[in-house]
Amino acid sequence: MTDNLCCDPSVDCDEPPIIGDPWSASIPPNLDYILRIEEGVVHVYKTKDDLEDGRRAPYPVTTFNHFIDDMKFLCRTITDGPLKSFCFKRLAYLSHKFQLHVLLNDLQELKAQKQVPHRDFYNVRKVDTHVHAASCMNQKHLLRFIKKTIKTRKDDKVCLDGSGKALTLEQVFNLLQLTSYDLSVDMLDVHADRNTFHRFDKFNT
């Protein structure tokens, strides 16, 4: 039924081909290299002696001019009118296709989820190469972590006010007129369900 949703013959709506088995890839052996962050940049050292002597691994690094050229290319691509129109149509098609899938299969998927024991949003661990604080825990873990931190590390300095004065975690909560008792899952607004698709800027804040 969904094969004929794309009416524009100029738009290729076929699913991307699956090339090979992604789970059959061979993992290279551990090289035991040493990583050290220097002024926000990760440097690689082959051995501990190289680390002490400051001899970095001879890996090529992109030059500044090369980076600027790539950045200009990306900016031209982003501002290209026909490309933006194509992307909008493609994303609209995928969005409507997903909504059709939800209308047809949501009850079946919900039934299948209930038949799997000990698996829900609260005890599933996500493995992802895109690692940031907003996605490293679910709402219960986050709430528990915040309440525990308020009790055990309330005197830690966590931010600066407008005048540059360092504020402790307890002072920040006092300014917000909040206590650990006031915090709730609903206040955090990070629940992962069928309404997961919040604005990404709001999600990251």
C-alpha positions in Angstrom: 0.0 0.0 0.0 2.8 2.4 0.8 4.7 1.6 -2.4 2.4 4.0 -4.4 2.4 6.9 -2.0 5.0 8.9 -4.0 3.2 10.5 -6.9 6.0 12.6 -8.2 7.9 10.6 -10.8 10.9 12.9 -10.5 11.4 11.8 -6.9 13.0 8.4 -6.2 11.0 7.0 -3.4 12.5 3.5 -3.4 14.0 2.3 -0.2 17.8 2.4 0.0 19.4 -1.0 -0.8 20.8 -3.1 2.0 24.5 -3.8 1.1 25.9 -6.8 3.0 25.3 -7.8 6.6 26.3 -5.0 9.0 26.7 -7.6 11.8 29.3 -9.6 9.9 32.0 -6.9 9.9 35.3 -7.9 11.4 36.5 -5.8 14.4 40.2 -4.9 14.2 42.3 -5.8 17.2 42.9 -3.4 20.1 46.1 -1.3 19.4 46.3 -0.1 23.0 46.9 3.5 21.9 46.7 6.2 24.5 44.4 9.2 24.1 45.0 12.6 25.8 42.9 15.8 25.5 45.1 18.9 25.0 43.3 22.2 24.8 40.1 20.4 23.7 41.8 18.4 21.0 42.3 14.6 21.3 45.9 13.5 20.6 46.9 9.9 19.9 50.0 8.3 21.2 51.2 4.8 20.4 53.0 4.0 23.7 53.4 5.4 27.1 56.9 6.5 26.3 55.6 8.4 23.3 53.1 10.1 25.6 55.9 11.2 28.0 58.1 12.4 25.2 55.3 14.2 23.4 55.6 12.1 20.2 52.2 11.9 18.7 51.1 9.2 16.3 51.8 10.3 12.7 48.2 10.5 11.5 47.3 13.1 8.9 45.3 16.1 10.2 43.0 18.2 8.0 44.5 21.6 7.3 42.6 24.8 8.1 42.2 25.8 4.5 40.8 22.3 3.7 38.3 22.7 6.5 37.2 26.2 5.3 36.7 24.8 1.7 34.5 22.0 3.0 32.6 24.5 5.2 31.9 26.7 2.2 30.7 23.7 0.2 28.3 22.8 3.0 27.0 26.3 3.3 26.4 26.5 -0.5 24.6 23.1 -0.3 22.4 24.2 2.6 21.3 27.4 0.8 20.6 25.8 -2.5 17.0 26.4 -3.4 16.2 23.3 -5.6 17.9 21.1 -3.1 15.9 22.5 -0.2 12.7 21.9 -2.1 13.7 18.3 -2.9 14.6 17.7 0.8 11.3 19.2 2.0 9.3 16.9 -0.3 11.3 13.9 0.6 11.0 14.5 4.3 7.3 15.2 4.0 6.9 11.9 2.2 8.8 10.0 4.9 6.8 11.7 7.6 3.4 10.8 6.1 4.7 7.3 5.4 5.6 6.9 9.1 2.2 8.3 10.2 0.5 5.8 7.9 2.6 3.0 9.4 1.6 4.1 12.9 -2.1 4.2 12.0 -1.9 0.7 10.5 0.4 -1.0 13.0 0.4 0.8 16.4 -1.8 -1.8 18.1 0.2 -4.7 16.8 3.4 -3.2 17.9 2.0 -2.4 21.3 0.9 -5.9 21.7 4.3 -7.2 20.7 6.0 -4.9 23.2 3.8 -6.2 26.0 4.8 -9.8 25.2 8.5 -9.1 25.8 9.4 -9.7 29.5 11.5 -7.1 31.4 11.9 -4.7 28.6 10.5 -1.1 28.5 11.9 2.4 28.3 13.2 2.2 31.9 15.5 -0.8 31.6 16.7 -0.6 28.0 20.2 0.6 27.5 20.9 2.6 24.3 24.2 2.1 22.5 25.0 5.0 20.2 28.1 6.7 18.9 26.3 10.1 19.4 26.9 10.5 23.1 25.7 13.5 25.0 24.1 14.1 28.4 20.5 14.5 27.0 20.4 10.8 25.9 22.6 8.9 28.4 19.7 8.1 30.8 15.9 7.8 30.9 13.7 10.1 32.9 13.7 8.1 36.1 17.5 7.8 36.1 17.8 11.5 35.4 15.4 12.4 38.2 17.1 10.1 40.7 20.6 11.5 39.7 19.4 15.1 40.2 17.9 14.4 43.6 20.9 12.5 44.8 23.3 15.2 43.6 21.3 17.9 45.4 21.7 15.9 48.7 25.3 14.8 48.3 27.0 17.6 46.3 25.0 20.7 47.0 28.1 22.8 47.7 29.7 22.1 44.3 30.1 25.2 42.2 28.2 24.6 39.0 27.8 27.9 37.1 28.5 31.6 37.1 26.0 34.4 37.5 25.8 37.6 35.5 28.6 39.2 37.5 30.9 36.3 37.1 30.4 34.9 40.7 30.5 31.2 41.1 27.3 29.6 42.3 26.9 26.3 44.1 24.2 23.8 43.2 22.2 24.8 46.3 22.3 28.5 45.4 21.1 27.8 41.9 18.1 25.9 43.2 17.4 28.7 45.7 17.4 31.2 42.8 15.0 29.0 40.9 12.9 28.6 44.0 13.0 24.9 43.7 13.8 22.0 46.0 14.4 18.3 45.4 10.8 17.7 46.5 9.5 19.9 43.7 11.2 17.9 40.9 9.1 15.4 39.0 9.2 13.3 35.8 6.6 15.6 34.3 8.7 18.7 35.0 11.7 17.2 33.3 9.6 16.6 30.1 12.1 14.0 28.7 9.8 11.0 28.5 10.4 8.7 25.5 7.2 7.5 23.9 5.2 8.1 20.7 5.6 11.8 21.3 9.4 11.6 21.3 9.8 14.0 18.4 10.3 17.2 20.3 12.2 20.1 18.9 15.9 19.2 19.0 17.0 22.5 20.5 14.5 22.1 23.3 15.6 18.4 23.7 19.3 19.4 24.1 18.5 22.1 26.7 
